[in-house]
Amino acid sequence: MKKLFLVTVVALGIISCGSDKKESEKVETTSTKSEEPKTSNVLELKGNDDMKFDKSQFTVKAGQEVTLTFTNEGVLPLETMGHNVVVLEKGADVQTFATASAKAKETNYISELYITDIVAQTKLLGTGESETIKFTLKEPGEYTYICTFPGHWIAMKGTITAI
């Protein structure tokens, strides 16, 4: 009986030591990998009737031309669910810009009061429409993009990080 107890204790000790070693090896291999952000200056973005962009973040190279293709994949009409993409300058007051733009129906929801805050923009797109724009983010930093159709910017926004 004592031999059986002793064998069980030794076996448990060996098993518990072995699993710790595997855990530490696993931690070492995962912690030595460094993940660089994936950069591409060719961007594709889609919007839908749920007032969402399909992506909320991009990383691009500063000082190089960016090509952004935006597609409205929704089915509701332009008058009720139009979408656009407006890329704003670093440090722009997004809420102030969006609030002013929501009142600017005659200019497709782009406020002329804050036109200098815009890096690039698409036109307001309806169902199935697509537009490609080109622009350059000259300095490294974070640039916000939004949809300026009234009320959309709260859910339809993202960040382009220029490195």
Rosetta blueprint (number, residue, H / E / L):
1 M L
2 K H
3 K H
4 L H
5 F H
6 L H
7 V H
8 T H
9 V H
10 V H
11 A H
12 L H
13 G H
14 I H
15 I H
16 S H
17 C H
18 G H
19 S H
20 D H
21 K H
22 K H
23 E H
24 S H
25 E H
26 K H
27 V H
28 E H
29 T H
30 T H
31 S H
32 T L
33 K L
34 S L
35 E L
36 E L
37 P L
38 K L
39 T L
40 S L
41 N L
42 V E
43 L E
44 E E
45 L E
46 K E
47 G E
48 N L
49 D L
50 D L
51 M L
52 K L
53 F E
54 D L
55 K L
56 S L
57 Q E
58 F E
59 T E
60 V E
61 K L
62 A L
63 G L
64 Q L
65 E E
66 V E
67 T E
68 L E
69 T E
70 F E
71 T E
72 N E
73 E L
74 G L
75 V L
76 L L
77 P L
78 L H
79 E H
80 T H
81 M H
82 G L
83 H E
84 N L
85 V L
86 V E
87 V E
88 L E
89 E L
90 K L
91 G L
92 A L
93 D L
94 V H
95 Q H
96 T H
97 F H
98 A H
99 T H
100 A H
101 S H
102 A H
103 K L
104 A L
105 K H
106 E H
107 T H
108 N L
109 Y L
110 I L
111 S L
112 E H
113 L H
114 Y H
115 I H
116 T H
117 D H
118 I E
119 V E
120 A E
121 Q E
122 T L
123 K L
124 L L
125 L E
126 G L
127 T L
128 G L
129 E L
130 S E
131 E E
132 T E
133 I E
134 K E
135 F E
136 T E
137 L L
138 K L
139 E L
140 P L
141 G E
142 E E
143 Y E
144 T E
145 Y E
146 I E
147 C L
148 T L
149 F L
150 P L
151 G L
152 H L
153 W L
154 I L
155 A L
156 M L
157 K E
158 G E
159 T E
160 I E
161 T E
162 A E
163 I L
